[in-house]
Amino acid sequence: MKTSFWITLLCVSSASVFRVDACSCEVLSSEQSFALADVVFSGTVAAIVEDAATHHVFIDLLEVWKGELALGGLVRVDTPNNSAACGILFQVGEEGVIFAFGGSDTLSANSCVPNAPLSRAKATELFGPPLAVNPLSVEFQRGDVNGDGGIDIADPINSLSFQFQGGFDPPCLEALDFDDDGEVDIGDAIGSLQYQFQGGPPPAEPFGSCGKDLLAVFPDTCERFPACPLKPDVNEIVRVEQVGGEVEIELSTTRPLIPRALIPILCIGTQDFNRLRHPEGRLDRMIFTLTPEEFDGLDDRSYVAIHHGDQCLLTFLDQMRLYWDLWIFGPLEGGSNTGW
């Protein structure tokens, strides 16, 4: 995966991911671009939906340096569909910093801003720490209350200080919930002490390495965790195959299923399906079943998405408002029996 978007005024080398042949505009520095833009944020391109003149780019939000964006989900940015019109030819899977114009619901971007590739690290160097971080992109280790990468006596002490003295500001409240019962209480500190000194049970997952709680109770409190790098979500189509008289589409995600979510719906083009099960109880895997007739009717170019709601938003592009509840898995390589 590339670490930044090549957002350049001119085609400076064959390594650029897009070309600007007839676009003419003033060359701006990153600092000038920051001053002009309404919104500056980082993220990873999750999907691109095209129409006659525009690429509608959906970006998995990571950090925000300027402006206000809904932190729980995808951000839509529109750009002309060709470089001659100063369009940015984004590529799915790329990560970088975006300088955009407009409000949080209708953002646009062009290749004149900025005039050089910019990584998240460089943006922090130029513009300071981000103002906001998408909490659903933060991994943590349960029991590591202070976020220093391990569990020691300081962790239960800090937990008690937070609970009863207000003397500690935890980087991620989920990490304090030692037993993952949905509450932070004195039992969590006791559990930590028993684990460290009496051979008690370890904390609930994620433990031992960075990870996410797929049923996160406090997702809005995890805006940072020093020991774990910030990562975009990974949503994948694992398999599409015929099982008995049905077609199964299995999806994998690292995105937490926060409690207020409704039952996921599989959106493919203009159709939606809610026949869902979780294999072996795993919340990071979802299997949807379709009839062979339904599958044969799918468009090869259709996009697959999970939406916790009552409509497939990709069929209502002009009215789309993307928040925490939309996961894009990319194009479905199927239809007309392909793949099974």
N, C-alpha and C positions, 0 to 999 in steps of 0.2 A: 504494500500500500504506500502511495506517495504521501509525504508529510505536509504538503502545502499545495494550494491551487496556484497554477501559473496564470496570474491575472496581469497580463502585460499589454502595453500599448502597441508594441510591434512584435513581429515574430522574430525573437532574438536568436533562437537556435532550433534545431530539429528536435530538441528534448521537450519543447513546449507542448502542452496537451491541447492547445488550440492555436489558431492563426488569426491575425487581424490584418487583412489585405487592403481593405479600402476604408477602414475606420480612421477618422481623423479627429483628434482631440488633444487638449493640452496635457502635457506630461506632468503628473502630480507626484509628490513624495508621499510616503506613508503618513507622515504627520499632517500634510495638507489634506489628504484623503480622510483622515480621522476627523479633522475639523469640519469638513463638508458633509460627511455622512450623517444620516439620522440614527442609524443603528450599526454597531460594530460588534460582531460575535464570531465565535469559532464553532466548527461542527464538521460532521462527515456526511457526504452526499448519500442519501438513502435510496432515492429514486428520481427519475426524470420523466415527466409526462409532456409530450409534444403536441402542439397544434400547428396551424398553418404559419403563424408568425412568431410564436413564443415557445420557449422551453420553461416549463413550470418545474422548478427544482425543489425537492423536499430534503431538508437538511436536519440531521439528528443533532440537536443543539448541545453544546458542551459548556461554553462560557460566554459571558456578555461583558464588553468593555464600555458600551455606550448605548443608551436607549433602554426601552423596556420590552421584554419578550416573555411569553408564557414559558416557564422553565420546564414543564413536564413533558414536552413532546417535540414534534417536528416543526420546523419553520419553513414556510413556502417563500421562495424568491423567484420572481419572474425575470427573464432576460431574453433579448432577441435571439432567434434561433440560428443566426449566422454571424460570423465574425465581421463581415463587411458592415453590418449594422451595429457594431460595437457589442455584440453579444459575447457572453462568456460561455465557452463550450465545456461545461462541467462534465466530470466523469464519475459514475457511481463508485463509491468506495474511497474517494479522495477526501483528505482532511485539510482544513486550512482556515484562514480568517477571511470573513466577508465584510465588505463595506457596502451597506445597502441604504436605500432611500425610501421614504414613505412611512406609514404607520405599521403597527405590529401585525395587522391583518393583511396588508397589501404592501409587500416589499418588492423592490426592483434593484437590479445591479447591472453594471456595464463594465466593459474591459478597460475603460479609462481610469478606473479607480480600483486599487492603487496601480502603480506602474511597475511593480516588482513582486515576486512571490513573497509571502509572509507567513511564517509559522506561528503557532501559539506562543512559543517561548520568546520569539522576537517581538510579538505584540506586547507581551508582559514587560519586556525590557523597554519598549518605546512608550507604552501608555500606562504602565503601572499594573498592579494586580487587577484581575477582573472584578467587576462590581457584583456579579452574580454567577453562580455555577448551577447547572442542571443537577438537582439532587439524585435523579434516577440514573445518572452516569457515574456516581461515586461508589466505588467498591470499598469494603471495610473488613476488619477482622473482629469478630465478636469477642468481648472480654477485654480487648485492648482499648481501655477507656480513654487514655490520653493520646492514642494514635501514634505511639512511638515504635511500633513494629513488633511488640512482644507483650506478654502478660507478666506482671510482677506486683509487688506489694503496693506500688503507687496506684495501681488501677482501682482496687476496691476503696482505697483511701479517697481518691478523687471522686469516685461514685458517691460515697457517703457525703463528701463535702458539697457536691452538687445537689444532693437530695435534701440536706438538712441545714446547710450554711450558705448556699448560694455563692460559694467561693470558687467554683470551677466551671468553666465554660466548655462543655464537651464538643469535640469536632463532629461527632456523629452520635445522636442519641440511641440509634440502633445498637451500637457497640456496648452500651451500658446494660441492655436487656440480656443478661447472661444466659438465662434459661429460655429466651424467646417465647415468653408467655404473653407478650403484648403490653407489659407494664414494667416500669423501672421502679424497683422498691428495694427495701433492705435485703430481701432474699437474694438479689443479684450479687450484692457485695459479699454476703455470706457464702454463696456458691463459689465465688472466685477464691475466697480464702480457703475453703475446703478443697478445691481443686489444686491449689498451690501447695498446701501444707498437710493435707490429710488424705490425699489420694482420691478425692471426690471426682465426680464426673466432669469432663471438660465442657466448655461452653458449646451451645448449639452452633450449627453451621451458619455463616462461613467462619471456619476456625482453622488456623494453621497456614492459611494463604488468603490472599485477597479474593473477595467474592461479593455477591449480592444476596439479599434476602428476598426471594421471589414473592413473599407475602409481607413485605415491609410495612410495619405499622407507623413508623415515623419517617417516611421518605423525605419530607420537607425539612427535616433537621440535619440531614447529611449533605452539607454543602462543601465539605472538604474532609479529607482523611490523609494526613501527611505521609503515612507509610505505604499508601496505595496510589499508583498513578491513575489519572483520570482517563477513562476509556469510553468510547462510544458503544452503544449496544450492538450486538451481533444477532441478526435475524436471518434464518436460513430455511430454505425449502429442503428438507432432508430426503424425502422420497415421494414419488408418485407412482403407485402401482395398483393393479387389480388384485383384490383379495376376495375370493369367493365371487359373489355376484355384485360387489361394490368396488368403487375406486377410492382408495385412501390417499389423502394428501397430508403428509406429516410435516409439521413446522417446529423449528427450534428457536428459542429466544433467550437472551440474557436479561431481558427487561423485567423488572419486578411487576408482579400482579398486585397492585395496591388494593386494599380492601374495598374501596368505594367503587371498584370496577364492576361493570356488569358482565354477563356471560359473553365471551368473545364471539364474534361473527366473522366468518371467512368471506371476504369480498373479492370476487373475480369479475372484472369488467362491470357489467350492470347487474350481476346476479349476486345474491348473498345466500350463505348456508350456515346453519347453526347446529348441525348434527356433530357434536364435539365430544371427545373423550381425552383423558390424559393417560398415556400408557404408564402402567405401574405407579400411578399416582404422581408422576413427575409433572410439576407445574411449568417446567421449562420446555416441555414437549406437548404438542397439541396435534391430535389426529382428527381430521374432518372427513366424513364419508359422503360421497356423491354416487348417484346412480350412473351407470355407463352412458345413458342417454344424456344426462346433465353434463357429464364430462366431455362427451363428443360435441356438445354445443358450444364449448368455450372457444374464445378467440385466442389464437396463439400469442398475440401481443398483449393480452390482458395482464393487469397487475394484481398481485395478491396482497391483501392487507388484512390486519386484524383491527377491528374497530369496536370499542365497547359502547355500543349505542344501537340505534334502530335504523340506520341506513348506511350504505356503502358510500362514503364521502367522495371517493374518487370519481363517482358518476355525477357529482355536483361541484365541479371544479371551481366555477365562478363564485359559488357561495361558501367555499370551504373555509372552515376555521379549525386549525389543527392545534390540539393541546396534548396532554399527556396520554390520551387514549387511542392513538393511532400508531400501529406498527406496520411498516412497509417491508415486505419480504422480497420485492423485486419481481421481474417477469416470470410467469409460469411457463416453463418449457413443456407445453402439452397441447391438448386438443386433438381431435381426430385420431385418437388412440396412441398418440405419440407418448412414449415413456411407460407403457404398460402392455 
